[in-house]
Amino acid sequence: MRMALAEAQKACNKGEIPIGAVVVCQDRIIARAYNLTETLTDVTAHAEMQAITMAANELGGKYLTGCTLYVTVEPCPMCAGAIGWAQVPRIVYGAPDPKRGFREYAPHVLHPKAECIGGILEEECRQLMQDFFREKR
């Protein structure tokens, strides 16, 4: 999760919403990404989507069945859908997102066998988001 936080900080430094994601496979980081929605003017360029694409390219296939996705904030329904389609078996996130998180709007979108763990470095992940939006306002 610390590596995902480092990615989130990169996003913050570029004026992007500070969310970072890392994909680990066989104890090796195979993808790392952060939000690029402003940079790419693309609403789908969330950290998780970028990381899934990078990981799939690295593995040479669309399924990430042997991987763990670490993300600093609970995925939105769009990202959770992609995580489900990629068959990621383990998702670890930092801060919950009660306003836009998948657990509120699409709690069954992940792969049925997926394990989802929240609250890892939650305070640090939340603080980065709060500081970012406090500066924007």
N, C-alpha and C positions, 0 to 999 in steps of 0.2 A: 504494500500500500504506500510505502514511502516513495517508491519510484513513480507511482501514479500521482502522488502529491507533487513531485518534482515536475511532472508533465503539466499539472494544473497551474503551477506557478509560471511556467512558460506561457501558457494561455493568458494568464493575468497580465504578464509583462507586455503582451501584444494587444491588450485591450479586449481580449476574448473572455467570455464567461469561463471562470477558472475550474474546469473539469478536466481531469486527466484519466487515462486508462492504460493498462498494461495487460498483455496476454502472456501467460507463462505456460510452457509445455515442457514436460520432463525436466523440471527445475531450471529451465532456461527461458529468459525473456525473448520472445520471438516478435513482439510488436509493442510499440509504445506510441501514444498519440494524445492529442489534446483537441479541444474544440477549435474548429476553424470556420464557424458559420459566418463570421464577419469577413474574414480574409477571403474566403471563397464565394461570398454572397450566396450561400447554399444552406437552407434550413436543415438539411439532412446531414450536414458535416459535423455531427456530434463526435466527441472523443471515442465513444464506444464503436460507432460506425467506422471511423477511421482505423481503429485498432483491429476490428474484425476483418476488414479488407486486407490490411497488412499481414495479419496472421494467416489468412487463407492463401495469400500469395506466397508467403514463406513456406507453408506446408504443401502447396500445390493442390489444394482441394478446398471445397466450400464448407466442409464439416470440421469443426474444432472439438471433436469428441474427447481428445486427451488433454484439454486445456483448462486453465482457470483464468477468468477475466477479473481483474481488479479495477475498480472505478471509484473515484472519490465521492460521487453522489449517486444515490439510487437512480437507476436508468429510467428514462421516460418510456411510455408505451411503445413508441416507434423503435427505440433501441432494444427494448426487451423483446419485441417481436423478432428483430434481426438476431438477437442472441439465441432465441428459441429456434429459429430456422437454421442457425449455424450449429445447433445441438451442443452448445457449450454446457458441460455438465456441472460446472461450479462457478458461481458468481459471488464475488466479495465486494461489498461497497462500504463507503465510509458513512456519510451523512444521509439520513432519509430525506425524501422530498415530498412532504405531505400535500403540496399544491399540484405537482405535475408528475409524481412518481408512478411507476407501473402498478405498484401494489394497490393503489386506490382505484385506478381505472381499468387495469387489465391483469388482475392477479393470477390468471391461469395461462398467460401467454408464453412463459418459459417452457422449455422441454419438460415433460411430466416427471422425468427422473432427475432434473436439475436440483442442485443444492444451492440455496441462496443464503448468504450470511451477511448481515448488516451490522453497522456500528463499529467497524474497525477504524481506529484513529478518527472516530466520529467528530470529536471536538475540533481537531485541527482542520479537518475537511470543511466543517461548518463555518469555522472562523474565516477561512480563506474566502468563502462565498460571501459571508456577511461583510467583510472588509471591502471586497470588490464592489458590492452594490451600495454600500455606504458612500464610497468615493464617487460613484456615478450620480448619486442624488445630490 
